[in-house]
Amino acid sequence: MKEALLISFAAIVIYYVLTKVQPHGLIFKLAKEDKSKEIKSENEDDKKNDPLTEGQELYNRGELRQSEIKFLEAIKQDSKSAEAYHFLGIIYLRQKMYKGAIEALEQAVKLNPLDDTSFNNLGLSYLNLEKYEDAVNNLEKSVSLNDKIAHRYLNLALAYQKCSNLEKAAVALESAIKIHPNTENKSLLAKNYLEMGDKKLSRKAIESVLVTDPDNSWAKRQLSSLDN
């Protein structure tokens, strides 16, 4: 008797499912879920096999040669990849291969003229090749695009000094100090004014160094020499 009741109940449940649930809805839902999984899997594989992504991972691990290969592969796939040229330029700059760095970074800024970092690294590459006017042009462009990074003004100041333009170097150093008023930056400005032979501005800059670092022996010596 109990078995007969169970069989009857099962039959009722099966009938209810077959008549109340739309089969196409179930099939569509399953197909949609499977397709979503396939798309996710394909995207993960694409990302994994993307030479630009692989190159960045290798670069972050310090594997410069292998990352160079990947970035060259990325450029081969997409000749307009500013990011690939950017990283390639950094790799060459780090290896002191300045001509190669310039070629890569020139392409990077051509493809992305708003890339302040590439302009900075391009300027440094020219600076190391003693092409100071080119260095100034690119470093000026870098700070015009992003005026919030102190060390870029220091790079620009050095390029100005190499061009014997100490006045503009002073302006660049003042900008660096506004962002990062540490002893080192203040000392560089003081040295620049001393090189200019401007005692008044030199004294002011040296006194500013002593405000930050009261025991700075170099600043004390320079101030003493100005008093004599």
Protein Blocks (a to p, Z undefined) as FASTA:
>chain_A
ZZmmmmmmmmmmmmmmmmmpcfklmmmmmmmmmmmmmmmmmmmmmmmmmmklmmmmmmmn
opaklmmmmmmmmmmmmmmlmklmmmmmmmmmmnopaklmmmmmmmmmmmmmmlmklmmm
mmmmmmmnopaklmmmmmmmmmmmoccbfklmmmmmmmmmmnopaklmmmmmmmmmmmmc
cfklmmmmmmmmmmnopaklmmmmmmmmmmmmmmlmklmmmmmmmmZZ
